[in-house]
Amino acid sequence: MKEYILISDEVKDAVESGQPVVAFETSILTHGLPQPYNVALAKEVQEIAGSMGVVPATTAVIQGKLRVGLTDEEIDFLGTEPGIAKAGYRDLAILMTTKGSGGTTVASSIALAEMAGIRVFITGGIGGVHRGAPTTFDISADLFIMSRVDVATVCAGMKSILDIKLSMEVLETLGIPVIGYGTDILPGFHVRETDYKGLYAAESPEDIARIMMSKWSSGLKGGLLVTVPIPEEDETDPVLLNDAICRAVHEANEKGIKGKDVTPYILFRLGELTGGATLKANLSLVRNNTRVGCDIARSYSRQSKIQSTYAR
């Protein structure tokens, strides 16, 4: 495996010693946020993790090598270099073969996290079932890969542009538990609440860590989804957001934008159409998810050590 994946010494040592580690994606760096917010946020979440005693493990593909754990210089490269690919799970083998570089999506990031032995992954919002999917069959690989890997994904819900009802149906079909952090109402990425309920409401990081331990220690395979509401003061006005989404989706259809280009286009247009409100929300929810995810990783690390002690 060493031929294909490079795990930083800091990450490797932390995983082997049972210290708390969290994985981060980089598609938000390469395709999700405009400069200079993208690079600044990628470095900031690493600093937040470090300040909480958690080792950050940012994932990417750089010059054909799968990477877990990046330097500031490598983040600068990914966030400013033109022509960086959006690296979904299906793209990893191609990028390795062609020596390409890419920002990893949720699907590819959690795959790399599991390969490195990391149990907690933090992102802004996951992909899901796109609006119009009954016709287009446009469903993110995030959901399917999440069902295969033993990693907890911490997010603010599905991206606002998606069909949430259908996304929840697919999550159920794939057997992925949806857990609300401090709420039984599903958060809506840029907004705190949707019309849907999650499977379970967890009141603390310890609650979530216990679910992780129970699931994987018993041999039940697959990930779980932890949904965290955006801080109230930073959520986007729901009416403004819905109007902007409808317009942006219509524009994307009119321009024939498809596949992996849809989400970056719509998110960029939402920032313009809402006067920067969704950008402010995006930055806030990623920071908030990072703090919650680090708390979960610390609790999971403690409980894993206790379990190991009793097992001796």
Order of alpha helices (4+ residues) and beta strands (2+ residues): beta-alpha-beta-alpha-beta-beta-alpha-beta-alpha-beta-alpha-beta-alpha-alpha-beta-alpha-beta-beta-alpha-beta-alpha-alpha-alpha
